[in-house]
């Protein structure tokens, strides 16, 4: 019998029921750190005459139409070898023993980036948290080792966790609560590897704990767990990584003083750990040792934890805050605590948030930087300091529109410009601003003269030290 279907009694030429009948459903494409893109998708419901053996992803340059391919056995699939600065859309095809399915629809557009490089650090170093093999406090950046393969980092209180482009995970500094994942409580002044796995993606760090997302979408925690901030259903400290449940759809995490908040690939928002002042956004002040959903919305794009508050950005570019608000940290124009997310104004141009101790910094899509909260040591970067400098509504940092990234320390803030320069402001004691002094700055001051800085820590809100990656 010829290959074809018999719908209506007629054979449709070319139709092969053994092939995968449905195309995969495209999800979100996410730019990696080393000229790669990761494509999430949903598998077809009808696999035809045999099980799916692989998936093929194609990334197509939106200008030149040049294409690159990658294969994998499940979602997500990565495509490597892209051209820096070029934009790509992606598609997915399912393959079984009889051939390929149809092609999925196109994904969102992503820009290929190379964010891998040298690791540099500075600031308070009493327990080796700078990572240069000493306990000497540094007021200017020093290189951490000689490697050029660092890609992601997060700084907690007197410790830090880093990821390399090969997917390995490393820690340095204070390990008294097992937060470096070494199955001991020994401090380290040079980075040490956490286990031997090569599938770590992005770390987040709090006061004495860490939360890390793997490339397979699982979430892991290590360190201090007095309020359940590791999310494993207990309050037992862990000196090696422990999985948070069994889900494989975690996208991004941020850690606060004793808490963690995270976004899933379905756009839902979750939190666990200490919940005083409503910092988890769950409309109560109950602590949770396992993830609990924050509301029911599915349009969260990212989340940032401060010491005792949260800030989230939705896919529509709106900004929302919740938690402790004594110094106006929530940008609501008041000092009232909120235990569930409240929108900040009506703008839809927010792109990133970073939280610290009683303050936050925000980046807009127009390249401007804004700050809010406590400002006594110049943390707001608006030229003001002193007891009356705090603000309960966002204030702009200067008038520039060339900022590209932000990070917030305990009482300091940092930002990258599009020209690759690095700038800091706020509390400067212990050399944390990296400008060679220990003086507070109420306006941005450049960190050295280099123009090759690439990446700031995803989390730094509890840290008296700082770090960045440069080429």
N, C-alpha and C positions, 0 to 999 in steps of 0.2 A: 504494500500500500504506500503511495507516495506521501512524503512529509507534508502535512497541512492540517488545518482544522476543518471541521465539518459543520460549522455554524450555518444553520439554514439549509443544510444538505449539500453545501458547496465546499470544496477544498480550497483554502486560501493559500496560494503558492508562496513558498518561502517560510511559512510558519513552522516552527519546530517545537513541539510541546516538551521536548527533553531539555531545552535551554531554560535558564532561569527566567520565569515568566515576567516578573516585575523588576523594575530597576530599583536600586537602593534609594532611600530618601535622604537627600543631602542635609547635613546639619551645619554647624559653625566651623569655618576655617580659621585657624589661629596661627599667627606668625610665630616661628620659633626664634631661637637666639643665634643660630648659625646658618643663615641663608636657607631655612627650611620652613615648611608649613605643615601643620597637622590638621587633618580633615575628619571631623566627626560625622557619623551617618547612622541611619537605621537600616538594618538588613531587610531584604525583601521577605514578604510573607509566603510567597509561592516560589519554591526553589526548582520547579520543573522536574526533570527526570533524575536528578541526583543532587547530593549535598553540595553546597558552595565550597569550593576549595581555596579560593583567594578573592581578594578585591584589588582592583587597579584604580589608582587615583591619578588624575592628570591636572597639572597646574599650568594655566595658559596665561602668558603675558598679555595684559589688556591693551598694550600699545603695539607690540611687534608680532603678537600671535605665536611667538615661540613657546613650545610646550615641554614640560618635564614630567616624568612618570615615577610613581612609587607603588609598591605592592605590600599587602599585609593580609593577615588572616581574620582580622576583626577591627572594629572601630576603636580608636582612630587609625588612619593610615597617614604616613608622612611622605612628603616629597622633598628631596634635598637638591642641592646644587643650583639654587635660584640665584638671580642677579640682584645684588644689593640696590635698594632704592626703587626697584621695579614693582609694579602692582600685578597681582595675579588673582584670577578666579579659578575655582576647582570643580571637578566632577568626579563621580565614583561609578565604577562598573563592577558587577558581581560576575564571577566566573565559576562554572562547574565543569564536569568532565566533558560536556558536550559543546562548550563554548561560552561566550560572554552574554550577559543580559543587555538590555537597553542601557543607555547612559542616563544618569540622574540629571536633575536640574543643576544649574550653576550655583555655587556658594556665594557668600559675601566676598568682597574684594579685600585682599590683605597685601601689605607691603613687606617685601623681603628685607630682613635686617641682620646685621652681624654685630651682636652684642657680647662677643667673647673677647677676653683680653686679660691684662694684668690686674691683680688685686692690690689695692693700696688702702691704708688705714691710718687713723690718728686719734688722739684723745686720751682719756684716762685708761691706764694700763696696769692697774695694781694686781690683776690676776692673769695677765697675759692676753687679755681680750683683743688687743690690737693685732696680735698674731705674728709679730716680727721676731719671736724667739726670746724676748726680754719682758721685763715688767716695768720698763721705763716709759713714763707718760710722754706722748709726742704731740707737739703743737703744730707740726707740719706733716703732710702725708709721707709715709714710708712704705716701701713695697713689701708685700707679704710673700716671701719666697721669690722664685724666678719664673714660675709658670705663666703661660699666656692662655690658659684654657678655662678660666673662671667665667661663669655666666650669670648666676643668681646669688643673692645674699640676703640675710636678715640679721639684724642686731637686736639682741635682748639685753637685759640688765647684766652687764659684765661678762657676756658671752656672745658668740656669733655662730651662725650656721651658714654654710656656703654650698652651692652646687657647681659642678664643673660641666663642661659641654659633653663629656662622656657619660653623664648621668650619675656620677658618683657624688656622695654627700660627705661633707667635712664639717668639723666643729672646732672651736678654739675658745679658751678663756675659762671662766668659772664652770665647774662641773660638780659642785657640791650636792646637787639634787639629781644628778644623772642626766642633765639636759643636753650633754654632748653625745649621748647614745653609745658610750664606750663600755657599758656593762661594769662600770666602776664609778667612783666619785673623785677621781684625780683631776686636778686642773692641768691645762695644757697651754703653753705660750706659743706654740706653732700648730697649724691645722692638722688634725688627725682624722682619718677616714672613719665614717660610720658604717661598719660592716663591709661587705664586698659587692653589694648590689649596684647595678648601673641603670636603674630606672627611676631615679629621683628627679623631680621636675622643679618644684618651687617651694622653698621653706618660708615659714613665718615664725617669729619668736616673741615671747612675752617676758614676764619678770624672771621666771625660772623654768620655762617650758617651751617646747617647740611643736609646731604642727607643720607637716610636710605633705604635699600632694605628689603622687607618683604619676608617671606617664600613662599608667593604666587607669587613672581616675580614682584610685583608692587614696584614702586619707590616713595618715599615721601621726602618732604623738609620742613625745618622750620628755622626761624630766619631772618637774613638780606637779602634783596632782591633788593638792589639798582641797580644792573646791570642784574636782571633777573636770578640770580644764583639758585633760588628755582625751576626754570623750569616749573612754572605753568602758563606761558603766561602773567605774570604781573611783576611789579616792586614794589609790595606791601609787606612790611614785614609781616611775619606770626608767631604768638606766639603759634601755635599748628600745628601739621603736616598737610600738604596739599599734595594731590597726584599729581605726575607728569604725566599728561595724563591719559590714561586708560589701557596701555599695561601691560602684565603680564609675560614678558620675559626678565626682567632685571636680570643680573647675579652679577655684582660687580660695585661699584662706588668709586671714589676718589675725594676729594675736594681741590681746590686751594684757592688763596687769595679771589677772588670774582667769582669763577667758579666751575663747576663740570664736570667731564668726567666719562663715564660709558661704560661697555661692556654688550652686550646682549647675550642670550643663543645661538643665531645664529652666534656669532663671529663678529658681527658688532660693530663699535666704535662710540660713540656719545658724544657731548659736549654742554654745555649751560652756559650763564653768560657773564662775561667780557672777551673781546678778544683782548686787547691791545697786541702788539708784536706777534700776531698770536698764542696765547697760547692755543686756542681750536683746532688748527690743521685743520681748515676749508678752508685754502688757502686764507684767507682774515683777516681783523681786525674788522669785524662787530660783535657787541654784539648780543646775542640771549637769549630770555626769555623762549624759549621752546627748547627741544632737537633737534639738527641738526646732521645729520650723517657726520662722518669724513671719506671722501673717500667712496669707494664702496666695500672694501674688507670684507671677512667673516672669517678671520683667526686670529682675535685678541683673546688672552687668558686673558690678564689683563692690567690694566692701572694704572698709578700713577701720581698724580698732585704734582708739586712743587708750590711755590708761584706764578710763572708767566710762567710756562712751563709744558709740559707733557712728559711722557715716557711710552711707551707701549711695551709689549712683545707679540710676535705672537706664534701660536701653533707650529711653526717650531723652536722655541728657539732664534729667532732673536730679536734684541733690536732696537727700533725706538724712536726718540725724536723730539720735535718741540717747538716753542715759543721763549721766551726771552733768550739771549745767551751772554750777555755782559761779564760774567766771565768764559765763556767756559762750561757752565752748560750742554749743549746739547751733549757734548762728540764728537763733530765733528772735533776737531783739529783746530777750529777757534772761532771767537766771533760774527758770523753772525746770526741774527735772522732767523728762518724758520717758515713759517705759515702753513706748512703741514708736515707730518711725513717724516723723513729722517733716513735711516738705520745707525746704529753705527757699523762701521767695517763690517766684514763678518762672525763673529762667530755665532754659533747656539746653544750655551750652556748657555744662560741667563735664569734664572728662576724667579727672582723677582726684582722689582725696587721700590725705595722709594724716594720721593722728598722733599726738604725743601726750605729755602731761598737761592737762587743762588747756589744750589748744590744738588747732588743726590748720592745715594748709591745703589749698585747692588749686587745681589747674583747670583753665577753661579751654575750649576748642579754639579760641582766638589767640592762644599763646600768652594770655595774662595769668598772673598768680595772685591769689587772694588768701587772706589769713583771718583768723578769728580766735577769741578767747583771751587767756592770760597774757599780759604783755610787759610785765615789770622789767625784765631784762632785755627788752627789744625783740621778743620772739615774733612779733607781728610784722617786722620788717618795714614798717611804714614811717620810720624816722622818729618814733616816740618810745619812751621808756618811763619807768616810775610807776607808782601805785595807781595812777589814774589812766594808764595806757591801755588797759584791757578793753576789748570791744566785744559786744554781743551780736553784732552784725558783721558780715564780711567786709574787709577793707583791702584795697588793692595795694600790692607791693610795687611801688613806682608806677611807671606808665608804659613799660616795655611790652611788646607782643612777641617776643622771641624766646620765651621759656618753653622747654620741651619735656621736662620731668621734674618731679618733686619728691622730697622725703622729709619726715619730721622726727627729730630726736626728742629727748626728754624735755629740754627747754631751749632747743635750737631747731633751725630749719635749713634745708639745703634745696637748691634747684640747679638744673642744667639748662643751658641755653642751646639754641640750634647751632651755634658756632663751636660747640664742644667745650665751652668754658664752664667751670663749676663755681657756685656762689653759695655763701652761707650767711646767716644772721641769727641773733639771739644771744643766749648766754655763752660766754667764751672761756670761763674758767676751765682749767685742766686741758686747755688746748683743743677743745672739741670743735671749734670752727675751722681748724686747720690752716689758719692764716699766719701762723708763726707767733701769735700772741696768746694771752689769756684774758683778753679784754672783751667785754660785751659789745655787740654791734646791733644798732637798731635799724640799720639799712643793709642791703646786701653788700658783702665784701668778697672779692674774688679769692678763691683758694689757689694760690700760685698763679702761674701764667700760662699753663698748658691749655691746649685746645683739642685734646684728644680724649676727654672723659665721655663715657658711654652710658653707664648704668649706675643708678642709686639703689640702696636697699629697699626691698619691698616693705619691710617692717623695720623701724628703728625707734619706736616711740618710748622705749624704756631705757635707752642706751646713753651712757656718758661718753661713748666713743663713736666714731663714724668710719665709714668706708665707702669706696666707689671703685668701679672697674673702668680702666682706660685701655686704649689700644697701644 
